[in-house]
Each structure stands twice: as C-alpha cells, then as structure tokens.
Amino acid sequence: MKVSAKSRYLKVSAQKLRLSADVVRGQRALDARNSLRAMNQKPADFVAEALASAMANAENNHNLNANTMQIAEIRVDEGPKLKRARPRSKGMSTPILHPMSHLTITLEDTPMPSKPKAKPVKKEPK
C-alpha cells in the first residue's frame, strides 16, 4: 500500500531541496531518516519533517509498520515566488525573488526479507 505526505510552500528553492531529496531517494524509511538527521543543511530538515509525516500517516491511518516502509517516490516541484524590489540609484529598482517549493513523499510497504534456510550439512563417513 502506498502512503504519501505533502509539504507545500517551503521557503527554499527547489534546486536546493532536490539535493537533499536525491540523497534518500529509494532508501528504506528508517535509513533515510538517519541519513537526513546527519545532514547539516536546511533543506534536509524539510525532507525529514515530510518523511516523519508520511511515516506517521502510515502508522496511524493505515495501520502499517514504519519499519517496513520504503521511499517509493520523492518529488520536488517549484512553488510560487515572492516578488520584492530593492531600491537602486537614480530612482530605479532591482527585483528580488524569494522562491518556494512543494515536496511530496510517497512510501510503499515492502515485505521484510526472510532469512534463507540453512541447508543441513551431511557428514561424510570416514
């Protein structure tokens, strides 16, 4: 079963957010959470919050185990830009754009890998 969480209007550019999202793409949810916790970038905190929300959605809404979840899809889209102006000389102005982005994380329940059964060892006669 697929479970998703969205974080919208994050005040960071999509380009910077994609760098953090690419690190955890395809990982198991717990491994991704540990990787994001070790990163020292602002966008990693946004990805970690969305991942925690998706894991909570899986546990509370769908009764799934977060230990078996894997990131199926992580998508970063551009959001609107806040447009501001900075005054310059001779009565002119320069535009300032504050970018925003949208983050969508989709988790998928994967079965736990079973341990291979050990083959019995045959003793050879001496």
Secondary structure by P-SEA (a helix, b strand, c coil): cccccccccccccaaaaaaaaaaaccccaaaaaaaaaacccaaaaaaaaaaaaaaaaaacccccccccccccbbbbbbcccbbbbbbbcccbbbbbbbccbbbbbbbbbbcccccccccbbbbbcc
